[in-house]
C-alpha cells in the first residue's frame, strides 16, 4: 500500500490543491480576468479543483496537480508579465502554506524535519490528537512543497513554463510556443524514464527543491 494513503495526506492534498488553484484565480482577477470567478473556480472548495489523474498521482507517487484554473490573458494589461505572475501565485501559495505548517510543527516537535526522508518518517509518542496534528502538519509540508516543486518544472502545461516565458525575448516567442506544445510529451517521457529506466530525473528535481525549502525554513527559524 502506498505510504501516502492515509487520512492526513488526503486532507493535505485537498488543502494544498484548493489554495494553489484559488491563488491562480485570485491573482488573475486582480489583473482584470474574471474567467475563473465566472466558472466557479474562485473558491477554496476542493471539489472544484480536483483532477482525477493528478489526485491519483498524489496518492500513489507523492506529487501531482489540480484541475487548471481557466485564465484569459486578453484581459491583462501586460499579458506576458501578468500571466507569469498568475502562474507564480500557485506555487507561492504552497510555499507559504508549507512555511506556516513548518512553524507550527516546530511547536510540536523539538527538532523539525529538514529533509524529505525525515518528513515522511516523522512520528512520535503522545495523545491521539497530538499524533494526528503532527502527522497532518508533516503532510501539509510534504504535499505543498511537492506541488510547488512539480509545478515549477519549466515544461508546459506546468506553471514553471509560463514563468520562464516572461523572460523569453520576443523574437524567440514562436520557438518557445513550439517547445510548449511538446510539453505534455516531455512530461510523459520524464514519467516513463523514471518508471521503466530507473532514471530519477523528475524525482531529483522535486526532492532537491523540497529539501532546499526545508533547509531554508530551518535556517530562518534558527536566525529568529
N, C-alpha and C positions, 0 to 999 in steps of 0.2 A: 504494500500500500504506500502511496506517495506520502512523504513526510509533511506535505502541505495540506493534506486532507484532515484538518481539524477545525473546530469552531472559531478559534481566534484568527486563523488565516482567512476563513470565509468572511468574517466581519471586517478584517483589514482590507481585503480585496474590494469589498463594497464601498468602504470609506475612501480608499485611495482612488479608485476609478471615478467615483462621484465628484470628488474635489478636482481631479485632473480635468475632466470634461467640462465641469462648471466653470473652471478658471478660463478655459478657452472661450466659452460663450460670453462670460462676463467681460473680458477684455475686448473681445470683438464688438460687443455692444457699446463699450466706452469709446471705441473708434468709429461708431456710427453704423455698425452692421447689426440689424435686428433679426437676422435669419435664425439663429439658434433660439432666441426667445419665441419667435413666431412658430417654431416647430416643437415647442415644449421641452427644449433641451437646456434652458437656463434654470436648472433645478438641481438640488442635491439628492433627489430621489434616484437611487442606484438602478432601478428598473429601466429608467430612461436611457441609461448609458451602457448597459451590459451588451457585450459582443460575445456570441456563443464560442467561437474558436479562441478568441483572446482570453475568455474566462477559463476555458478548459486548460489552456497552456499554463495559466497561473496555478491551477490546482495540481497539475502533474509535472510542471517544469520549474515553476517559481517565478516566471515573468510572463507578461502578456500585454494585452491592450483592451481598451474600451471601444465602444462604437463612436467613430469620429463625429465631432460636432460640426454641422454644416457651416461653412464660412464663405461669404461672398466678398472678395477683395474689391469689387466695384464700388462698395460703399466707403472704402478707405481713402483718405486724402493723400496718403503716401503708401500705395499698395504694397510695395516691396518691404519697406520698413515695418509697416503695421502688421503685415502677415507674419513676419518673423517674430514680432513681439507677442502676437496672439499665440503663435506656436510655442514660444518660450514660456508662456503663462502656465501651461500644463505641468511640465517638469518642475518649474519653480514652486508650484503649489505642493507638489510631492516632496520637494526638498524641505520646505517649511514644516510640513506635517511630520516628516521624519525627524527634524531638529527638535520640535516640541515633544515628540514621543521620546526622544533620547534624553531630554532633560528630565522628563517625568520618570523615566526608567532609572536614572541615576539616584532618584529618591528612594527607589525600592531595592536597588542592587548596589552595594558599595563600590564595586568596580565594574562599570558598564562595559558591554562588549565593544571591542574595537576592530572586529573583523567579521566577515560574513559567517565563517565557520563557528565562531564563538556565539554569534547571534542565534544561529539555528540550534545550537546545543544548550542555550541558556535554560537553566532550570534551578530549582532550589526548594527548600522546605518552607513551610508556612501554612497559613489557613487556605482554604479553597479559594476564597475571594482574592487573597494576595497572589497566589499562584496564577489565577486566571488573569488578573490585570498585568502581572509581569509578562505572561505569555502574549497577551494582547498588544502590549507596547512593543515587545520584541517583533511581533508580526507586523505591526504598523511600520516600524522602521524598515524591516526587510522588504515588504511589499512596496512601500513608497519609493525607496531607493532603487529597487528593481525596476519599477515602472518608469522612474525618471531616467535611469541609465539606458534602458532599452530604447526609449523614445528619443534620446539624444543621439542615437546612431544616425549618421548623415545619409540615410537611404530612404527614399520615398516608399510608402507614404508617411513615414515617421516624422515627428516634429523636427528632428535634427536637420533633415534635408531642407526644410523651409527656413530654418535659422541660418544655415550656411548660404542659402540662396541670396540673402540680403547683402552678402559680401562679394557676390559674383559680379564682375564688371558687365555692363550692358551688352558689350559686343560678344560675350560668351553665354548670353541668356538662352539662345536657341540650343546650343550644345548641352547646356545644363538641363534644359527641358527634356532633351533626348535621354540623358542619363536618368532623369527622374522617372521616365516611362519604363525603364528597366528595373526600377526599384523593387517591385514585388518579386521578380525573378531572382534578384540578388539576395533578397531575404530568404527566399526558398532555398537557394543554394547554400546559404550560411547554415540553415537548419539541417539540411541533408548532409552537408560536410561534417557537421558535428555528430549527427546521429549515426552515420554509416562509416565515416572515415576516422572518427575519433579526434578530429582537429577542433579544439575548443575555441575557435575564433570569437564566436558570439559570447560565449560564457566568460572568456577572458576580458573582453570589452566591458561587460556588465559588472563582473566582480571587481575589476580594477577601479571603476568609478565608485562602486558601493564601498569598497574598503577605503578609498581616498576620502569619501564623505564621512565615514565613521571616524577616521583619524582626525579629520577637521573638527568634528563635533567634540571629540575627546580633548583635543588640544585647546579649543576655545573655552571649554568649561574649566580646564586646568588654569588658563590665564585669568579667568574670572575668580 
